[in-house]
Amino acid sequence: MNSPASDCPRRQQQGLSLIEMLLSVAILGITAALLVPYISPMRGTASVQVARQQQAQLQTALGSWVASASSGPGGLAAARTAYNGASSKLALLEDYLQPSTYAALSGSGNSVSSEALTEAGASLQFSSWGVADAPAVTWVGQ
């Protein structure tokens, strides 16, 4: 005796159908499109924070270099002459920066840049060192 079709065990469905998959992808796409405007400014803010930290690290390293260089022969005048005559101020500070920080920075002369600085639309400049002031690392840009 044959049993009716409703009595036959059905195969359980495994996985998602094509329509379910497309619907899931569409929902994820819409959600991502709505979130991008909120996430983009956060990335810019993070770049500015990293760039400001790099500026602070350079200023600290510069202070350490000045203290070390001025304690040698010739004192402060010799340190000032060496600083103002350096072809790359960043190269002077290599021993006073963490290797990862130094590797993230690039520059020649008085200018310094990095990926974070570029994203922030800025650069860093070393000031010249006069008799009446101290050398500084200044923010140039936005």
N, C-alpha and C positions, 0 to 999 in steps of 0.2 A: 504494500500500500504506500503510495506516494504522499508525502506530507505537503501541505501548502507552502508557498514561497515564504510566507511570513514566519514559518517555523525554522527556516534555514538560518544557521548562524551567519552573521555578517562578518566580513573581514574588518578588523579595526583599521581605521584610517591612521596612517603614520605620516608625520611631517606636515608641511603647509602646502596648500594649493597655490597655484600661480597667482590667483587674485588676492589671496591673503598676503602673499609675499609682496606684491606690488603696492597694496594698501599700506603695509608696514613701512616700506621704503618711502612712500609719499608722505606719511605722517612724520617720519624722521627728517625728511627734507624740509618740510614746512617748519618744524621746530627749530632746525638749524638756521634757517633763513631768519627766523624771528630773534634768535639769540646773538647772531653775529654783530649787530649794531651795539649790543651791550658789552661784548667781549673785546672788540677792537680798541676802545679807549683804555681799557685796563692794560692792554699790551703796551700802549704808549706810555702810560703812567709807570709801568714797571721799568721800561727803558730809561726814563728820566731818573728813577730812583737808583738804578745801577750806575748810570753816568755820574750822578752826584756822589755816589760812594767812591767811584774811581777818582773823582776830583779830590775828595777828602783823603784818600790813600796817597795820592800824589803830593798833596800839601804836607802830609805827615812825613813822607819820605824826603821831601825837599828840606823840611826842618831838620831831619836827622842828618842829611848830607851836609847842610850848612854847619851844624854843630861839629861834625867830624872834620870837615875840611878846614874850618877856622881854628881848630885846635892844633893844627900842624904848623910847620915853619911859615912865617909870613902872616899868620893869623887871619883875621877877617878880611884884610885887604887882598891877600893872596886868594882866598876863597872866592871873593867877589870877582876878581880878575878871571879865575878859572871858570866860574859860572857864566859870566858875560861873554867869554870867548869860546864857549863850548859850541860845537856845530850841532849837537843834539842834546838838549837839556834832559830828555827822557833817558838817554844812554847814561848820563851821570847818576841816575837814580836806580839803575838796575839792581845793585846790591842791596838797596833799601826797600825793595818791593818784593812781594811774594811772587814766585815764578809764574803762577797762573795769572796774576794781575798784569805783570810785565808782558806776558805773551798776548794778552787781550788788547794791549795798547799798541799803537803805532804812531810814529811821528818823526819829524826832523825839524831842526832849528827850534823855534819856540812853540810849535803847534803839535797838539796831540789829538788823535782820534781813536775811535773804537767802534765796534758794531753798535753798542748801546748809544754812544754819542751820535752816530749817524742816524739811528732811528729816532732819537730825540731832536734831531735837527740842530745839533750844536757841535762845538769843538772846545778844547781847552787850550789856553795860551799861557805860557810862562812869561811873567813880566820881566823886564830888565831889572837889574839890581843896582840901584843908585846908593850914594853915600848915606842919604837920609832916610832910606826905607829898607824894607826886607823883600826878598823875592816871594812871589805869590803865584798860585795857579788860578786863573780866572776863567769863568764860564763865558763863552761867546756863542750867541745864538738865542734861540727861543727861551 
